[in-house]
Amino acid sequence: MNQVYTDQELMVAGASREIHDGDMVFVGMRLPILAYAVARSTHAPNARGLFEVGLMRDRAASAYLGTMGDPPNVDGALWATRMSNVMALMAQGLVDLGFIGGAEVDRFGNLNTSYVGDLGSPAVKLPGSGGGADIAILSRRWVTLMSHEKRRLVDRVSFITSPGYGDGSPGWRRRQGLMGGGPSAIITTLCVFRFPPEGGEAYLDSIHPGHSLDEVRANTGWELRADRVNETAPPTDDELREIRARAFTEG
């Protein structure tokens, strides 16, 4: 494997590997769409994709998607229904994996898409939850994709829009009545964080080729847990081929 690839291409490949064969995946826009296509064409041919607008697919769309509801996403869908029906599948515990992005994520996997700063006079106002909180609360596991910047990977988010493991204490999600399993990974442009099986604080699992532990530390807003750090496996030829073919399709 001697091909040159970008950090975003490695993120997509890493995200695709989080999809298991047979998974029901709540697919978000942009990188998750590419990740779903890569997984379907490589190791997870039986994964199904759910889209918040009310669509279920067993294959990636064949043309560019500006929004989830564009005709190429409707064409060939297994199910074209209402948003409420798709969300009901998640409420029944049938969604195995969801992808969520955000402006901030903290060491306990909590995501912020509401505001940055103080509630009374926030420095930045953000779009809000959308379906993010539903995915975080109800899916069996979920993954965050994010550009690795110190202002984004913070010790504690300004506001918990989509709850991860809360304050990090054992059993926090259960005490809050959250049905889903919580975050399983944070995939960034520099590295991959994972969480212990019982939840709690993220630990550094792997660093992408060409980057260093010092670089990750310098761009992370909390003191890292980095006992045994691997190197992230680079994209395979098949993964890169699918990503680049789909990049022209998905934009």
Order of alpha helices (4+ residues) and beta strands (2+ residues): alpha-beta-alpha-beta-beta-alpha-beta-alpha-beta-beta-beta-beta-beta-alpha-beta-beta-alpha-beta-beta-beta-alpha-beta-alpha
